[in-house]
Amino acid sequence: MMYYSNANRGDIMVQIIGQEAANGFTKTVTNAKVDTYENRLLRRHGREMTLFGGKVDEVEYNYKGERYVLSSKGTTSGGRNMKRYTTKEYLIENLVAISRVQKEKNIILTTGLPCEDYNDPALVEQAKSRLLGDHTIYKGETRHDIKIQTVYVIPQPLGTLIDFMFDSNLRVVNNRDQYKYLVVDIGRGTTDILLTDGMVAEKLVGTDIGCMDISNLYLQYINQDYIGRDFRFTLDDIGVNNRPIINKYEQSFDFSKHLAVAREEINKQIMSFINDSGFSFKMADRVIYT
């Protein structure tokens, strides 16, 4: 994500924000401030939070009477659901992120979509339509009135390239705009590939292979070793970052080897996708993995 700040539209001050509510993490940048956190919202129905366990950010967000907290036990609107951009949950994820950095009511928002979604004009319009307009959300006791005036949508790997190419004052760093780039963006649910000449996109493709596939395969390998026993491991145990050490059942389990094998298998699938898509590392001066 690139750095964004405030601007003046006539007599109206607007805040320019770059944001991505992805399957794994939400990343927001404005006024040279970066806010990143695990994109997991848990809806509250009462005072029952202590029953859920997990890591909880006790700041409560209230949208139209519905109360949410950030929690490792929460969920995301993402996964591989292409209808997510029409959902209330997608909107709330974005409003929560904006409320954490908001300085002005009027917002110009740039957000990123996976390449497959970006290549579908209907999905781009759905995302814009869901976010545009006037909204109100409470962060704790503080009311945030948010007017999203404009939404720009870019492919997610382009955001990575912009962040690499420019400094916080939007100046090109070390003539980085003079090179051809191959950006490989491995996310939670997708892998996106972008080939550019400087800042000009030449080709972009995406596929539904990502870190969640590592998680699923990792768990499969772990649980295969404990078939017929009372041990069972879940996504909550390994977390979004695929922890190799799990403390459970009053024991400490080291699954580093299982994780390494799962990563290697998914890496082979990603490399196969890159080759099948007609890309070659020789096509670029520089390759960026993210």
N, C-alpha and C positions, 0 to 999 in steps of 0.2 A: 504494500500500500504506500502511496506517496503522501507527502505532508500537505496538510490543508490548514487554512487560517480563516480569518474574517475578511469580509469585503463589504463595500458600500454600493448598494443599488439605489442611486438617487438619495432619498432621505431614509432609506430602510437599511439597517445593518443586517447582514446575513452571515451565517456561519457555514463554512465549507468543510464538509466531512467526507472522508473516505472510509468505507466500512464493508466488511464481509462477514455475514452470519453463516458460517460454513458448518459442515457436519461435525467437525471436531472442535473448533475454536471460533469465537467471535473476535475480530480484530477491528479496531477503530482508531483512526488517526485524525487529529485536528490540532491546530496551533502548536505543531511540533510535539504534541503529546500522543503517546501510543498506549492504548488500553487493550489488553489481550486476556481472555479468560475462556474456560471451558464452556462451550455452548450447551448448557444443560439447565433447563428451567423446570422447577417442580411446583405444581399448583398446591396451594394451601387451602384446606377446608376448615381448619380449626386450629387448636393448639397441639396438634398431633405430631409435629416435626421430629421430636426426639425419638419417636418410635421407628422412624425410617433409618436412622443411622446415617453414615456417610458424612462427607465433608460438606458443610452448609455455610453459605454466606448469609448471615441473618438480616441483611438489608432486604426489606420487603418491597416488591413492586406491585402496584395496584392499577389494573386497567379495567375500567367499567365494572368495578366491584369484584373482579377476579384477582386473587392475590397469588403472587409467585415469589420464589426465592431461587437463587442460583445454588444448585446442589449436585453433587456427583451422582445422586440417585434420580436426577431429573432426566428429561428427554429433549430431543431436538426435533424441529419440524422437518429435518432433512431426510437422512437415509438416502434412498434412491427413488424418492417420490417426486415425480416431475410436476405434480399438482401442488407442491408445497407453496409456490408463490401466490396462490390464491387464498391461502389459509390465514386465519386469525393468528395462529401460532407464529407464522413467519413475520407478520407485522409486529407482534409483541416482542419477538427477539430483537428486531431492529430498533423499536422504541426504547427498550431497556438499554441497549448499547448507546443510543443517542443521549438518553437521560444522564448517563455516567460522565459525559464530557460536555454537555450543553452549556453554552454561554449566551446564545441568542435564540429568540423564538423562531426566526426564519432560517430555514436550512436548505442548502444545496447539497445533495447527497450523490456520491459516486459509489456504486456497489459492483461487486464482481460475481459472475456466474460461471459455473463449469462450462467448458467449451461446447459440449453437446447441447446444453441448454441455451447458450449464447447463440448458437447457430440456428435456433428455432425462434423466428421473429415473434410468434405468438406468446412464447414463454417470457421473452424480454418485455413485451407489453404488459403481461400479467404482473410481473414484478414491479414495473413502474406504477401501474394502476393501483396496486395494493398499498404502496408506500406513499403516494402523493396525497396531499391535503392536510387538513387540520386534525390533530390528535392530542389527547391528554393522557398522561400517565403520572402516577405518583411514585416517587422514589423515597421510601420512608414517609415522612410527613410533608415532604416538599413536592408541590405540584409543578409539573413540567408541561407547559403548553408548547406544542411542536407543530410548526407549519412547514411541511416539506414542499418547497416551491418547485424544485426541479430534481429529477433523478436521471443520472447518467449511468448506463450499464456497460461494463467492459468485461472481456474474458479474464478470468482469474489470473492466468499466467502473465498477462500484460501488466497487472498490478505489481507482480513480483519484479518485472523488468523495470518499470518506472521507479520503484523503490531503489533498485540497484543503480540506475542511471543518473538520478538527480539527488542533490543534497537538499537540506531542509529549506533552502531559499530558492528551490527550483532551478538551480544552476547545474549544468551537465558536469559530471565528475570525470576528470582525466580523459576527455574526448571519447567517453564511452558510447556516444551516439554514432560513432564512425564504424562500428563493427556489426557483423551478422551474428545473430544469437539464436540458439536453440534452448528454449526454456522447457524443462520437464518438471511439472508441478504435480507431485504425488500427494493427494489429499486424503481425507478420511474415507470418502466414498467413490472418488474418481481420480483418474490420472489424466492430466491435460498437457498437450504438447503444442508449443507455439514456435514458429520459425519467423524471424523478422530480419529486415535489413534496416539497422538502426531502430527507429520507432515505427517503421512501416511493417505491418503484419503481412506476411506472405502466405502462410498456411497455418491453420489451427485445427486440431482434432482432439477428441476425448473419448474415454472409455470408462465403463463401470468397474474399474479395478482400483483398489485403494487400501488404505491401512486397516479398514474394517475387515478386509479379506485376510490380512495377516492375523488380526484378532481371532477371527472365526477358525482359521486353520490352526493357530496356536492352541486354542482351547480344545480343538478336536484331538490334537496330538497329546495334550496333557491328559484328557479324560480317557483316551484309549489305554493309557498306562494303569488306570484305576478301575477298569471294568470289573464288576463283581465285588467291588469294595464299597464302603460307605462314603468315600470321598467324591465330591463333585465340585467342579470349579466353573465359574460363570464370568460374564463380561464385567460384572461389578468387582470381581476379584482382581482382574488384570488391569482394569481402568483403561482410559482412552489412550494412554501412553504404553500399553502392553508391558506391565511390570514383570520382570523376570523372577523376582523374589516375592512369594506370596506367604503371608502369615495367616494361617487358618487351621482350625481343628487343633489348636494349641501346639502347632508345629510351624516350622519355617521350611518352605519348599523352594528349591532352586531349580527353575525351569529354563535357565539360560540356553541350554542346548535345544530344547523344543522351540524356543523363540527364534533361534538362529536358523533352524531348518525351515520354519514357516516363512521367515523373511526371504530366504534364498529362493523358495518356491515361487512366491509372489513376484520377486524381482525377475525371475525367468519369464513370467507371464507379461510383465511390463516391457521387458526388452523385446519379447516377441511382438507385442503390440506396436512398439516403436518401429521395428523393422518392417512389419506388415503394412504400416501406414506410409511407407515410402520415404521415411526420414533416415538420414545418415548423419553421424556426428561430423563427418567431413563437410557437410553443407554449411557449417557455421564456424565463425572465428572463435566463439566462446560458447560454452555450454553451462547453463545454470540449472542446478538441481535444487528443488525446494519442497 
